[in-house]
Amino acid sequence: MVSARNFFDTWIFSFGLMLFMLSMLTGFGAFVYALMSRIWGEARDDAATALMGGREKEPSIRKAA
């Protein structure tokens, strides 16, 4: 008969559990990074549009013929 205690005390189970937790942390970090990049990217685009929208057209140096 196989005991659950013998299964959970093995180094393979501990290693698998460590890899699982590492993959969960990595996935969460990637999700947060993507979310922050999207938020900051949209904020940067909005700021650039606001700056460009308020400028007047620069006068041309050439004279109209």
Buried (B, 14 or more C-beta within 10 A) or exposed (E): EEEEEEEEEEEEEEEEEEEEEEEEEEEEEEEEEEEEEEEEEEEEEEEEEEEEEEEEEEEEEEEEE
